[in-house]
Amino acid sequence: MSADGLPWGFAYLDEGTKRMIRRALLKALAVPGLQVPFASREMPMPYGWGTGGVQVTASVLTPDDVLKVIDQGADDTTNAVSIRRFFARTAGVATTTRTAEATVIQTRHRIPETPLREGQILVFQVPIPEPLRFLEPRETETRRMHALAEYGLMHVKLYEDIARHGHIATTYAYPVLVEGRYVMDPSPIPKFDNPKLCSEAILLFGAGREARIHALPPHTRVESLAFEDHPFEPARAAGICALCGAADSYLDEVLTDDRGGRIFVCSDTDFCETRRAGGAS
Amino acid sequence: MYVAVKGGEAAIDAAHAWLAEERRGDPAVPAPTVAQLREGMALAVDRVMAEGSLYDPDLAALAILQARGDLVEAIFLLRAFRTTLPRLAASRPVDTGAMRADRRVSAIFKDVPGGQVLGPTFDYTHRLLDFALAAGVDPPPAPGAPADPAPLPRVAEALGAEGLLQPEPPGDATPPDLTREPLELPAPRALRLQVLARGDEGFLLGLAYSTQRGYGRTHAFVGELRTGAVSVEVEIPELGLAIELGEVVLTECETVNQFAGSRTEPPQFTRGYGLSFGRAERRALAMALVDRALRARELGEDLSGAPAGDEEFVLGHCDNVQATGFLEHIKLPHYVDFQAELELVRRLRREAEAARAAGESAGREAAE
């Protein structure tokens, strides 16, 4: 019986399904960067709206957890609100917007600015887990390429970017090499967040529609792909937050009028609010 | 000044309340009941059950009501509910040969044992709007005849006896279960059929049609199309016998396809197979054509360039709950990634501008 008294399990899924997902999670943690197939279920929110993350969160949540849900770094975006409510209702867990207070954080497109610590779990919503998908559409092919660590195609793509544009033209979902073995898609986080993939927390990636889970255990070596003469550079808008004055956070650009007026504000709302409460700015 | 996207919670609540009001429509008009939808929109209910992979006409009718008649949304509601249901047992394979068919036609023989039975079909109706329906006139009772309780023999068996039709050997192997295991490719036929059975009717229709127009032609004839009730039985190990749980209405289609033979197979007819919950001839026919197209690899045919014969393409894209979710998710905020793209495009433009300016000044110097 779920927390809301309706005939489904704690956090919606039945125990058998959660066990199946936990097995996939354990395998993914044991082989960092490997995409592990799992029997993804239909969830009561649409595919593409975080069903993979929701299934992973449902499988790791315990009644004592404190859950934070963000989308674009913010707790108050509509889909984050919807997912947070879903777990408040079906699992009855406490929720928070404070990164430091959360034990489980589900995210779409960002890693919080506040460094995560041991004991925390960050769950990513993943649309397309296959970093090679847009170079090779066939699953049977990409699976073989991963098995043989045949990543030449990816390096050629990055090289062609440099030849054409002078830069690697990938700005988000920037591919990484995990422990020198698997090339992994970190989900569509801006490449600004890539260095945070080396974390003290457990990072879990759930792709519901594609039925794949991958994971990074704490302290995993994660390198963003680059070349010796074109090293990886995380990018952000050159500006400071108009609300808290942060000069090192990832920024959203906000249009303020129809005459070209614009300001920059922190994408991470908790980071920004905490700084303002502390008198920064 | 900056107005944050605060107020998400209040906006969501208000949107849901508004949706409920819109769903109800004009309060002066009586609201349709689940029973009315189940009876009057029976074919919509059948489609929702088939693609929702759950046989329950009342729940399907409720889903249609809740979805305001959006069948893909209704299918999604039923699928999400299905997730919460425990798997108590697996039935014995249903015997469609023993179907109590109220419709059964074959297009390959003028007459077949058991006869051609038209049943309640749209096929020969003239598609003229019937204003008597709008006036609420009940139809006169249809002429009836006592049903023949004898099961209808399968048309395909007549061809099979002559050895002209590729046999489909029976097997006891437990088929893979799409709803309990992730789809792995390449997929065996049993798994492909499961995917097609819950695939989007429109997508299957388009694919099947494309094979008829030359994109992987498989020369299909309708060997047999039948609709009717079959009993569902479950084996109870403690009792050592099978118990009938109830009946489901199914539509089954078997196509007979020309096949000139290949390096591995002699010339013979081959089969495509379609099966659906409810009365769903379009979907069963389309499924059979696509099933046959997807057998190209095992039959050693070359259907390269035909989408319907491409297993990864068909199986990866025929589920409308997956497709609509991913398509519609682009409505969600993407401004973090868009910001990263903005910065890149601005930078590339700056650099292109600078390069052009440098080129122009170099050009002037050369000219001087």
Interface residues (C-beta under 8 A of the other chain):
Chain A: P7 W8 G9 Y12 L13 D14 T17 P37 F38 A39 S40 R41 E42 M43 P44 P46 Y47 G48 W49 T51 D71 Q72 G73 A74 D76 T77 T78 N79 A80 V81 S82 R85 R108 H109 R110 P127 P137 R138 E139 T140 H165 G166 H167 A169 T171 Y172 A173 P188 I189 P190 K191 F192 R209 A211 R212 A235 R236 A237 A242 L243 Y250 L251 D252 E253 V254 T256 I263 V265 S267 T269
Chain B: M1 Y2 A4 V5 K6 G7 G8 E9 A11 I12 F76 R79 A80 R82 T83 T84 P86 T179 R180 E181 P182 L183 E184 L185 P186 E312 G316 V321 Q322 T324 G325 F326 L327 E328 H329 L332 P333 H334 Y335 V336 D337 Q339 A340 E341 L342 E343 L344 R347 L348 E351
